[in-house]
Amino acid sequence: MTRGLRIAFFGSSLVSAYWNGAATYYRGVLRALALRGHSVTFYEPDAFDRQKHRDIADPDWARVVVYPASDPGIVYKVVRKAARDADILIKASGVGVHDALLEAAVLEFRRSGRFVAFWDVDAPATLDRVQEDTADPFRALIPQYDVIFTYGGGGPVVDAYMELGARACVPVYNALDPDTHFPVVPDARFEGDLGFLGNRLPDREHRVDEFFFRAAELIPDGAFLLGGNGWADRPMPPNVRYVGHVYTSDHNAFNCSPKVVLNINRASMARYGFSPPTRVFEAAGARACLITDAWVGIELFLEPGREVLVARGGAEVAELLRSISTADALRIGAAAHRRILEEHTYAHRAAQVDAVLDSLPIPVASLSGSAR
């Protein structure tokens, strides 16, 4: 039933990772779905200077439609036009422009045979928001979607969404696209003892202070590398080198060059658990030795001590750095690479999405009014 679906996907951006951590995830999942025979059109707003910071051209596996972000009327017309040619309309969280409009609009075009899905790329934040504000407009829409996909959260997120009336909620975790993230020759620009790549966000900054900057202070003779947007005005220890925004094309070099790379989950994702970010799979794809902050569910993806190192604070990060040999780091990176290729690629995730869509009841009518 799911072969050859025409997918209309409304997200933040497919072609730019600039202030857009979901880009790698979108590319991986949607490319894998396209390889399974589906037709993908990605709708993204012209906003946040992302079109000026593209890091890929329009791909051959998806059509990209960039629409003006200023006029709500135009945005609605884009949804209406997309619905004419779609078998499934998907609204992702965090588009950043007219999210509430889009979340309601896609449901207006749910009709017999056309699915409407919500794809939550930040379920902890979404759930915290609607649980704290019972008047949040999205809360009332949750039961109207045929399925809620999330990119993490496991049982706690599924249970929370089902309690809010979701018809179905399925985590589709981050994964690896081995065609885009793979081992490369180390690059002198990114050499160091520990590298961390992540944008400066309120929900992450205090954890970066603890896990990264604290470790740097404890090893003053170490070489620490920081990449990502927003850190330029942050005071740093003298042994931290800041390289600014790292384009996707340089992610492999960034992961392959330091002795060890660090993953730090945002606070909300660490609290819910079962939320491996794209960085975990990118690092494993590059055969990097990874230290991650501790969170529930890590063992579903990588085995602590053998395929990944786990730390509960900056002191433990520093101790791991002092104790690990280059040979051990290479061994851990190789083990992680094998595990991810065997179990956690986007081809695995796309097969899961197809199975979910096959299991859903065929939509019979619009839930929010007559189809237009």
N, C-alpha and C positions, 0 to 999 in steps of 0.2 A: 504493500500500500504506500510506503513512504518513498518508493523509487521515483526519481524525477520530479520532486516537489519544486515549486517556484517559491523561493524564500525571500521575503522582504524584511530586512533587518534594520531597525533604527537604533544606532549606537553613537558613541562619542566621536570616534574616528577610526577608520581602518588604515588610512594612509599616513597617519602621523602619530608618533608616540610622545609628542611634546605635551607635557603635563597630562599624560594619558596612559596610565599604567595598564589599562585593559587592552591596548593595541595588540600585544603579542598573543593574548588569549583569543581575541576575535579572529586574528589571522589564522591561528592554528586550528580552531574549531571549524571555521567556515571554509577554509581550504580543504580540510578533510571531508566535510560534507559535500563540497563540490566534486571531489574525487570519487565520491560514492554515487554520483549521477544527479545531484541536485543543482538547480540554477539559483545563484545567490545575487541579490541586489542589496547593496549596503547604502543606507541613507544617513548622511552626517551633516551637521550644521557647519556653516562657515563662521567659526567662532574661535576665540582664544588664540588667535594667530597660528592655529595648527596648519592651515594651508600654506603658510610661509615657512613652516618647519617640517615639511613632508620628509619622511625617510624611506618611503617606497613609492614607485609609480603605481598607477592603477594596475592591479594584478590581472592576469589573464583568466583567473578562476572566479572573478566576481566583477559585477558592474558597480561602479561607485557613483552615487548621485550626491553632489554637494548642493545644499539648498540654503537660501538666505535665512539668517536667524532672527532678523529684527521684527518681522511682521507675522503675528500669530495666524492671520488669515492665510498667508502663503504656506505656512507650516501645515495647516489643516488640509489645504489643497494637495500638498505633497502626499499626505497620508491617503487621501481619497484616490489619487492617481495610482499610488503603489498598490492599493487594495484591488484594483481592477485586474491586475495581472498576477496576483499572489495566491498560492494555496495555503500559506501560513504567514501571518504577520507577527513579527517579534519586536517587542519594545524592550530595550536594555535599560537598566538603571544608569543614572549618572550621565545622561546625554549632556546635561549642563545648561541646556537652553530649552524652555517650554516643556519640561518633563511632565508636568501635570496634564498639560494639553495632550501630549502624545499618548500618555497612559490611558486617558479616556477615549481619545479619538480612535485608536486601533480597535477598541472594543465595539465601536459603532458599526464596524464593517465585518464583524463576525457573522457568518451565515452558514447555511448548510454546506458542509464539505470544506469550509475554510477554518483552520485553526487560528487562534490568537494566543500567543505565549508571552510571558514576562520573563526576561533573563536577568537575574540579579547578580551583578558582578561585585556587589558590596553588601551582601545580605545582612551582616551584623549591623551595619549603619542603618540600613532600611528598617530592619526590625526594631532597633532601638528607637528610631524616629516614630514609627506608627504605634508602638506600645506606650510611648510617653505622651503622644498627642492623639487621642481617640477621634479627633475631628480631622486628622490628616486625610485629604481626599483619596489617596491611594489605598488606604485601609479598606474602604468600602468596595473598591474595585477588585480586590484580591480574589473573591469567590467567582468572579466572572471570567477569569482566564482559564483556558483549557488546561494549562500546566504552568507551573513556576519552575524554571530552571535556575539553579544557583551555581556559582563557581566554587563554592566551598561551604563549610559549616556542618556537614554531617548530620547526625541525629538531632542535635539541639536546634539547628536551623529548620530542618524538616518538621519537627514537632511544633515549633513556633508558628510556622506558616500554616500548618494544618489546623492549629487552634484558631487562627484568624480566618478560617473558612476556605483555604485553598483546596481545589479539586484534586490536585496532585502536585507534589514538590519533589524534585529530583536534583541532587547535587551532580554537576558535571565538572569535575575538578580540572584545574590547570594540568598541563601535560607538556610533552616535548614534541616539537616538530624537528626531526633529525635532519631535515633539509636546510633548516635555517640556523640551528644551534648545534655546533659540533666543535671538536678540538681543532685549534689552529696553533701556529707558531707563536710563542710569547712575544709580546710587544714591549719595547723599552718604555713607552709612554705610561704603561700601566703596571710596571714592576713594583713589588712591595712585599711585605710580610702578610698583610691583611687588607683586602679590598671590600668596600661596601658600596653598593649602587642602589640609590633610592631617593625619591623626591622628598623635600622637606614638607611634612604634613603635620597638623596639630595632633592627630591621633597616633603619630609615630615618633615625634621629636624627643619626648622624654625617654623613650626606649632606645633611641639612637644615642642619647647622652649616656645612658647606662652601659649599653652593650658595646658601643664603638668608641666613643670619646673616653670613657672611663678606662677601657682596655689600653688605649693609646697612652693615657697618663701613667698607667702602671708599667708600661714597657717603653721608657723614654728613648731608648736606643733603637726601637723598632721603626719600620717604615710602613705607614698606614695611608691608604688610598681611598678617597671619597669621591663618588660621582653622583650626579643627579641635580635637579633644579632646586634653587632656593636657598642654598647654603652659603652664598658668597659673603653675607654680612654676619655670619655666625662665628664668634671667637673660637679658635681651634688651637690645640696643642701644636708646638712647632714641628712635631714629627708627622703631622697629618698633611697630605698634599691633596688639594681640591682641584679636580679636573673639569667641573661643571657638567653640563648636559652631555650624556654619552649617547650618541645615535645608535640605533639598533644594529647598524652595520659594524659597530665596534664592540658589541656585547661579547662576542666570542673572545676577542683579544683581551677584553677586561677580565673575563673569567679565567682565561688560561695563563695570565701573566703573574699575578700574585701567588705566593705560596699557598694561601688559604683565602677563600672568600666567605663573606658573612651574610646571612639572611636575618632580617629583623622584621617580624610581623607587626602590623599595626595593633594597637592595644585591643580594639574590639575583636579582631580576628583571633588574636591569641586567647581572648576570653572565651569565645565560642569553640575554638579548636577546629580541627579537621579542615584547615584553610591554608594549604600550601600555596604561596604566591608563585607567579611565573618565574621569579628569580631562582627558586629551588630547582626547577626543571631546566632552565637555561644553564645553570651552573653544572648540573649533572650531565647535560648534553655536551658540555665542553670538557667533561672529565675533570672538573675542578674538585678539590677537597673543600667541603662545605661545613661551616659551623652555623647552626641555627639556634635561635632562642627556643626555649622549651614551650611546647604547646601540645595539647591532647590530640592524638591521632597521627603523629609523625611516623609511627611505625607502620602505618598502612602504605606508606610511600617509600620510606628508606629505613633501614635497620640501624638504630643508634649504636655507635661504636664500631660498626663495620662498614656502613655505607654513608654515614653522616655523623658529625659530632654535635652534641647538644650541650648548650650552656644556659645557666639560669641567671646570669648576670655578667658584668664586665670583668669581675675577678676571675670567673671561670673561663671566659674567653681568653684572658691573658695567660692563665695557667695552661690551657690547651695549646696556645701558640708557643709557649716556652718549651713544652714537652714533645711536640710532634716533630718527627724528622721528615726530611724531604721524601724519603722512601715511603714512609707511612702515609704522607699526604697523597702521593701518587697512587698508592694501593687503594685508599679510600675513594678517591675520585674515579678510579677504574671500576670499582665495585658498584658505585652509584650509577655510573653510565650503563653498565650491564642491566641492572634492575629496572631502570627507567625505560630502556629500549624494549625490554620484555613485557612490561606491564602498563606503562604510563605514557603512551604516545597519543597524539591527537587522533590518529586512526582508531585507537581504542575508544576514545571519547565519542567520535562520530558514530561508531557502531552502536554505542549506548543510546545516543539521541534517537537514532532510527528505531531502536527497539522500544523506546518510550513512546514515540509517535505511533508505532504499530499497535501499542496496547491501549491507546486512548479511544474513548467513544467518538464516533464521527459527529462533529457539530451539526445540529439540526436547525438552529435559528439564532438570530441575534438576541443577546441577553439584555441589551441596553437600548433597544428600540429597533425600528425597521432598518434593514440594510439599505444602503444608498447606492 
